[in-house]
């Protein structure tokens, strides 16, 4: 298969984005199929020998001490799927489900799960052909993995449940039939192996890393424009200052902002303060901390997408030993998503403070109140700062860690869980809010530039200004701004601002 991503190669965040958002195909190499089959042979042998294996010849959770009869082993896998499909709420976004499917394919392809090759091959066909199971957002506690939503995925393999296909929400069987994918019956081990990992959390996290990394660059671009229009003292961005302390993110952020503001005539104005307020001179230290955080979180999730999250695992090279453990545990990803939530929330708070300075005529270097020429008759951008404040407040509530919130399950057999799905859902909402917070500052700084002369902006900030004016016109007299905020937030989310700025000045760190 040409131009496809081979399962088994080390995946990175960017690979995941290409596959789940841009429909790049994946390929299951022959060597992966052989590994899966060799491991399956171990399971079949152990079943013939009537060996006790968790979730294969026994029940699960508190019922793991119940040994199943030979007749029960196969049907048990179907009933696992039925019983575990117990979620609630709206369907997961299609990109999240696709990312979860990709994560599960990777785990099963390592050849330690004991699943039949046809299970993995069917998942690959579903991903490549656009069959996306309907999976409820809520119900996973992140151990044993994301059982509830993943069970809804597994239903579709059996021709049950529901799936999206070519824009329609269909029964699982209808979607599989239209895509030309045969449905299957689960046999011993197949059902639990299909669902037993923190794959939805992983999928959400991988997409969040991509989106947050780009958002951090956007926040630097927006901060740079605000610094220009407020005539900031740029000594706070001197390379020597940041290298003296040594935090890599801070050094990178200061370098980015210097690069974005190159050739700025606005920054050549006189009347600068000896030291600006913290919201103007702390950006490298704050945004840089976010950059360092996202690099660390990336290592967690790229380890996970290339690892084996399942239980039990089988090891052919060690005589086919079956080892039960807790590789489904979602805590590593829960921590990572909580870190993202804290970082993005903090940087949003910084952005809102800069927005406030743009509005406040006592703080905005001589610009008109609320960036309107008719203050009194007109309120200008006053209420946009209210919206930013509301979003920052919401993010502060949402950024409380969920990974500390274990509630035991399965009659205390599963007495510690990660709550990673809650961390994941919160992080997605925080990032969505963050797009609007940055959009509001961007709208305000562009409005301020119009009072000064946007032609005097730096090379990078002028490109950002041009993108803003492509979608949001200058506020001459008051008008409803809700549409402008929502539109500009979508532009921030799309990455267009970063793309256009980088075209003009080169890649940002």
C-alpha positions in Angstrom: 0.0 0.0 0.0 1.7 3.2 -1.2 1.8 6.4 1.0 0.6 4.5 4.0 1.9 4.4 7.6 3.2 1.0 8.6 2.0 -0.3 11.9 5.1 -1.4 13.9 7.2 1.7 13.0 7.6 4.2 15.8 4.7 6.6 15.6 4.9 10.2 16.7 2.2 12.8 17.3 2.3 14.0 13.7 1.7 10.5 12.3 -1.4 10.2 14.4 -2.8 13.5 13.2 -2.2 12.6 9.5 -4.1 9.3 10.0 -7.0 10.4 12.2 -7.7 13.9 10.8 -6.4 13.6 7.2 -7.3 9.9 6.5 -3.8 8.7 5.7 -4.0 4.9 5.3 -2.3 2.5 7.6 -0.8 -0.9 6.7 -0.4 -4.0 8.8 2.9 -5.6 7.7 3.2 -9.3 7.2 5.7 -9.5 10.0 3.2 -8.0 12.4 0.5 -10.5 11.4 3.0 -13.3 12.0 3.8 -12.0 15.5 0.1 -11.8 16.3 -0.5 -15.4 15.1 2.5 -16.8 17.1 1.1 -15.3 20.2 -2.3 -16.6 19.4 -0.9 -20.1 19.1 0.3 -19.8 22.7 -3.2 -18.9 23.9 -4.8 -21.8 21.9 -2.3 -24.2 23.4 -3.0 -23.0 26.9 -6.8 -23.3 26.4 -6.3 -26.9 25.2 -4.3 -27.6 28.3 -7.0 -26.1 30.4 -4.7 -23.5 32.0 -6.1 -20.8 34.1 -5.7 -17.4 32.4 -7.3 -14.1 33.5 -10.1 -13.0 31.2 -9.6 -16.0 29.0 -10.6 -19.0 31.1 -11.8 -16.9 34.1 -14.1 -14.1 34.7 -12.8 -10.6 35.2 -12.4 -8.1 38.0 -13.9 -9.5 41.3 -15.0 -12.5 39.2 -11.5 -13.4 38.2 -11.6 -16.4 40.6 -14.5 -17.9 38.6 -13.1 -20.5 36.2 -15.1 -20.9 33.0 -16.1 -24.2 31.4 -14.8 -25.0 27.9 -18.2 -24.3 26.5 -18.3 -20.9 28.2 -15.0 -19.6 27.0 -16.1 -18.4 23.6 -19.5 -16.9 24.6 -17.8 -15.2 27.5 -16.0 -12.8 25.1 -19.3 -11.7 23.6 -20.8 -11.1 27.0 -17.8 -9.1 28.1 -18.5 -6.7 25.3 -22.2 -6.5 26.0 -21.8 -5.9 29.7 -19.0 -3.3 29.3 -20.8 -1.1 26.8 -22.3 0.9 29.6 -21.4 4.5 28.7 -23.3 7.7 28.8 -23.5 11.0 26.9 -22.8 12.4 23.5 -20.7 10.5 20.9 -17.0 11.0 21.0 -15.7 13.2 18.1 -14.8 11.1 15.1 -11.2 12.0 15.3 -11.0 10.8 18.9 -12.5 7.5 18.0 -10.2 7.0 15.1 -7.2 7.9 17.4 -8.4 5.3 19.9 -8.7 2.7 17.2 -5.2 3.4 16.0 -3.9 3.1 19.5 -5.6 -0.2 20.0 -4.3 -1.5 16.7 -0.8 -0.6 17.7 -1.0 -2.4 21.1 -2.5 -5.6 19.6 0.1 -5.6 16.7 3.0 -6.0 19.1 2.2 -9.7 19.5 1.7 -9.9 23.2 -2.1 -9.9 23.5 -3.1 -13.3 22.3 -5.7 -12.0 20.0 -6.5 -13.5 16.6 -5.0 -11.6 13.6 -8.5 -11.1 12.1 -9.4 -8.8 14.9 -6.5 -6.5 14.1 -7.1 -6.8 10.4 -10.7 -5.8 10.8 -9.8 -2.8 12.9 -7.4 -1.7 10.2 -10.1 -2.0 7.5 -12.5 0.0 9.6 -10.0 2.8 10.1 -8.9 2.9 6.5 -12.5 2.8 5.2 -14.0 5.3 7.5 -16.2 3.1 9.7 -16.2 5.0 13.0 -18.0 3.4 16.0 -20.3 5.5 18.1 -18.7 5.7 21.5 -20.2 7.7 24.5 -18.0 10.3 26.0 -18.5 9.3 29.6 -18.1 6.1 31.5 -14.4 5.3 31.5 -12.4 5.4 34.8 -9.1 4.8 33.0 -8.5 1.3 34.4 -8.8 -1.4 33.2 -8.4 1.0 30.3 -11.3 2.7 28.6 -13.5 -0.4 28.8 -16.9 1.2 28.3 -16.2 3.3 25.1 -13.9 0.6 23.7 -16.7 -2.0 24.2 -18.9 0.2 22.0 -16.1 0.0 19.4 -16.0 -3.8 19.7 -19.7 -4.1 19.1 -19.3 -2.8 15.6 -16.8 -5.6 14.8 -19.6 -8.0 15.7 -22.2 -6.1 13.5 -23.8 -4.6 16.5 -23.9 -1.1 18.1 -23.7 2.0 15.9 -21.2 3.7 13.6 -20.7 6.8 11.5 -20.0 6.1 7.8 -19.8 8.7 5.1 -21.6 11.3 7.2 -24.4 9.0 8.4 -25.1 7.4 11.7 -26.0 3.8 11.0 -26.3 0.5 12.8 -23.0 -1.3 13.1 -24.0 -4.0 10.7 -25.2 -1.5 8.1 -22.0 0.5 8.3 -19.8 -2.6 8.0 -21.9 -3.9 5.1 -21.7 -0.5 3.2 -17.9 -0.4 3.7 -17.6 -4.1 2.5 -16.0 -5.3 5.8 -17.1 -8.7 7.1 -18.3 -8.9 10.6 -16.7 -11.4 13.0 -17.4 -13.5 16.0 -15.2 -13.1 19.0 -13.4 -16.3 20.3 -11.4 -16.9 23.4 -9.4 -13.9 24.5 -10.6 -11.7 21.5 -13.2 -9.6 23.3 -11.2 -8.5 26.3 -8.1 -8.0 24.2 -10.0 -5.6 21.9 -11.0 -3.3 24.8 -8.5 -3.6 27.6 -6.3 -0.5 27.3 -6.4 3.3 27.9 -6.7 3.9 24.2 -9.3 6.7 24.1 -7.4 8.7 26.7 -4.3 8.1 24.6 -6.0 9.3 21.4 -7.4 12.4 23.1 -4.0 13.2 24.5 -2.1 12.8 21.3 -4.4 15.2 19.5 -4.2 17.6 22.5 -0.5 17.6 22.3 -0.6 18.6 18.7 -3.2 21.3 19.2 -1.6 22.7 22.3 1.9 22.9 20.7 0.4 25.0 17.9 -1.7 27.0 20.3 1.4 27.9 22.3 3.0 29.3 19.1 -0.2 31.3 18.4 -0.1 32.7 22.0 3.5 33.9 21.3 2.4 35.6 18.1 -0.5 37.3 19.9 1.6 38.3 22.8 4.1 39.8 20.4 1.5 42.1 18.8 0.3 43.2 22.2 3.9 44.1 23.2 4.2 46.2 20.1 1.1 48.2 20.4 1.7 48.8 24.2 5.3 49.9 23.4 6.8 47.3 25.7 10.4 47.4 27.0 11.9 44.5 25.1 14.9 44.2 27.4 12.8 41.5 29.1 13.2 39.4 26.0 17.0 39.6 25.8 18.6 36.3 25.0 21.3 36.8 27.7 18.7 37.1 30.4 17.0 33.8 29.6 20.1 31.8 29.0 21.4 33.0 32.4 18.5 31.1 34.0 18.6 28.3 31.6 15.1 27.0 31.1 14.9 25.9 27.5 11.2 26.9 27.0 11.9 30.4 28.2 14.9 30.8 25.9 12.8 29.5 23.0 9.8 31.7 23.7 11.9 34.9 24.0 13.7 34.0 20.7 10.3 33.4 19.0 9.0 36.8 20.1 12.1 38.6 19.0 11.8 36.9 15.7 8.1 37.7 15.3 8.6 41.4 16.1 11.7 41.9 13.8 11.5 45.2 11.9 8.8 46.6 14.2 8.7 50.4 14.0 6.2 50.4 16.9 8.8 49.1 19.2 11.1 52.0 18.3 8.9 54.5 20.0 10.1 56.5 23.0 8.4 56.6 26.4 9.1 53.0 27.5 8.9 52.1 31.2 12.0 50.9 33.0 10.1 47.7 33.8 6.7 46.7 32.4 4.0 44.9 34.4 4.5 41.2 34.8 1.9 40.4 32.2 4.1 42.0 29.6 7.5 40.9 30.7 6.8 37.4 32.1 5.6 35.8 28.8 8.8 33.8 28.2 8.9 32.4 31.7 5.2 31.5 31.6 4.7 30.3 28.0 8.2 28.8 28.1 7.0 26.6 31.1 4.1 25.5 28.9 6.5 24.6 26.1 8.7 22.5 28.4 5.6 20.8 29.9 4.2 19.8 26.4 7.6 18.3 25.5 7.5 16.2 28.6 3.9 15.1 28.0 4.8 14.2 24.4 7.3 11.7 25.7 4.6 10.0 27.8 2.1 9.7 25.0 4.5 8.7 22.3 5.7 6.0 24.6 2.2 4.8 25.1 1.2 4.8 21.4 4.2 2.6 20.7 3.8 0.3 23.8 1.5 -2.5 24.8 -1.4 -1.5 27.1 -3.2 -4.8 27.8 -3.7 -7.5 30.4 -2.6 -10.3 30.5 0.4 -10.3 28.2 2.0 -13.4 26.6 5.7 -13.8 25.9 6.7 -16.3 23.2 10.4 -15.9 23.8 10.0 -16.9 27.4 8.2 -20.2 26.8 4.8 -18.6 26.3 4.5 -17.3 29.8 1.3 -15.5 30.6 1.8 -12.5 32.9 -1.1 -10.5 34.5 -0.4 -6.9 35.5 -1.8 -3.5 35.1 -0.5 -2.1 31.8 -4.0 -0.8 31.1 -3.6 1.7 33.9 -4.2 5.2 32.6 -2.3 7.2 35.2 0.7 8.2 33.0 -1.7 9.8 30.5 -3.9 11.2 33.2 -1.0 13.1 34.7 0.0 14.3 31.3 -3.4 15.6 30.5 -3.7 17.3 33.9 -0.3 19.0 33.2 -1.6 20.3 29.8 -4.7 21.6 31.5 -2.7 23.5 34.1 -0.3 24.9 31.6 -3.0 26.1 29.1 -5.1 27.6 31.9 -2.2 29.5 33.3 -1.2 30.9 29.9 -4.9 31.9 29.2 -4.9 33.9 32.5 -1.8 35.7 31.3 -3.5 36.5 28.0 -6.6 37.9 29.7 -4.4 40.2 31.8 -2.8 41.6 28.6 -6.2 42.0 27.1 -7.2 44.0 30.1 -4.3 46.3 29.6 -5.2 46.9 26.0 -8.7 48.0 27.1 -7.8 50.1 30.2 -6.9 53.6 29.2 -4.9 54.0 32.4 -2.6 51.1 31.3 -2.7 51.0 27.5 0.0 53.6 26.5 -2.4 56.3 25.3 -4.8 54.1 23.3 -8.5 55.0 23.6 -10.7 53.4 26.3 -11.9 49.9 25.2 -10.2 50.6 21.9 -13.1 52.6 20.5 -12.9 56.2 19.1 -16.3 57.0 20.5 -16.1 55.9 24.2 -19.3 56.7 26.0 -21.6 56.3 23.0 -19.7 53.1 22.1 -18.4 50.4 24.4 -15.9 49.1 21.9 -14.3 45.8 22.9 -15.3 46.1 26.5 -17.4 43.0 26.7 -14.8 40.8 24.9 -12.7 41.0 28.0 -15.7 39.9 30.1 -15.9 36.8 27.8 -12.2 36.1 28.2 -12.6 36.4 32.0 -15.5 34.0 32.0 -13.5 31.5 30.0 -10.4 31.8 32.2 -12.6 31.2 35.3 -14.1 28.1 33.7 -10.7 26.8 32.8 -9.5 27.3 36.4 -12.3 25.1 37.6 -11.6 22.5 34.9 -7.9 22.5 35.6 -8.3 20.9 39.0 -6.5 17.5 38.5 -8.8 14.5 37.9 -5.9 12.1 38.3 -6.1 12.4 42.1 -9.7 11.3 42.1 -9.8 7.5 42.2 -13.1 5.9 43.0 -12.8 2.1 43.5 -14.6 -0.2 41.1 -15.4 -3.9 40.6 -16.2 -4.7 44.3 -12.7 -3.3 45.2 -10.8 -5.7 43.0 -10.1 -2.6 40.9 -9.6 -0.4 43.9 -7.5 2.3 42.3 -8.3 3.8 39.0 -6.8 6.8 37.1 -9.8 8.8 36.1 -7.8 9.6 33.0 -10.9 10.0 30.9 -12.1 12.9 33.1 -8.6 14.5 32.7 -8.9 14.0 28.9 -12.4 15.5 28.5 -11.4 18.5 30.7 -8.3 19.1 28.7 -10.2 19.2 25.4 -12.7 21.7 26.9 -9.8 23.9 28.2 -8.1 23.9 24.9 -11.3 24.9 23.1 -11.8 27.7 25.6 -8.2 28.7 25.2 -8.7 29.2 21.4 -11.3 31.9 22.2 -9.2 33.6 24.9 -6.3 34.0 22.5 -8.7 35.1 19.8 -10.0 37.9 22.0 -6.5 39.2 22.7 -5.7 39.0 19.0 -8.8 40.9 18.1 -7.9 43.6 20.6 -4.3 43.9 19.6 -5.3 44.2 15.9 -7.8 46.9 16.8 -5.0 48.7 18.8 -2.7 48.4 15.8 -5.3 50.2 13.6 -5.2 53.2 15.9 -1.4 53.3 15.5 -0.7 52.1 12.0 -0.5 48.4 11.2 2.1 49.0 8.6 4.5 49.7 11.5 4.1 46.2 12.9 6.9 43.7 12.8 7.2 41.2 9.9 5.5 38.4 11.8 2.9 40.4 13.6 1.9 42.1 10.4 1.1 38.7 8.9 -1.0 37.9 12.0 -2.8 41.2 11.6 -3.6 40.4 8.0 -5.1 37.1 9.0 -7.3 38.8 11.6 -8.5 41.4 9.1 -9.3 38.6 6.6 -12.0 37.4 8.9 -12.8 40.3 11.3 -13.2 43.9 10.2 -12.1 46.9 12.2 -14.6 48.0 14.8 -15.6 51.5 13.8 -18.9 51.6 15.5 -20.3 49.0 17.9 -21.7 45.8 16.5 -22.4 42.3 17.9 -19.1 40.7 18.4 -20.1 37.1 19.2 -19.7 36.1 15.6 -16.3 37.7 15.3 -15.1 35.9 18.5 -16.4 32.5 17.4 -14.9 32.9 13.9 -11.5 34.1 15.1 -11.4 31.2 17.6 -11.9 28.8 14.7 -9.0 30.5 12.9 -6.8 30.1 15.9 -7.8 26.5 16.2 -7.1 25.9 12.5 -3.4 26.9 12.8 -3.7 29.5 9.9 -2.1 32.2 12.0 1.0 30.1 12.8 1.2 28.9 9.2 1.1 32.4 7.7 3.6 33.9 10.2 6.0 31.0 9.7 5.8 31.5 6.0 7.1 35.0 6.5 9.7 34.6 9.2 10.6 30.9 9.3 9.7 28.1 11.7 9.1 29.0 15.3 10.7 26.9 18.1 
